[in-house]
Amino acid sequence: MPASKAQQASQNKWISKNYDRVNLTLPKGRKAELQAHAAKQGESLNGFVNRAITEQVKRDTAHK
């Protein structure tokens, strides 16, 4: 059963309090490629991007 408008509003309010949003622009077709890769890893595109960023930051700080 779909969420009611009140449930959607409540969820959106919670998300805006607990998360920052980043707009990512990719060349056409890249999003589908990354979604497929993330799915093969058993994660969402958002989870994959977060993991990739976290791992890169760790590598960057380890080199300094």
Secondary structure, DSSP 8 states (H G I E B T S, - for coil): ----HHHHHHHHHHHHHH---------TTHHHHHHHHHHHTTS-HHHHHHHHHHHHHHHHHHT-
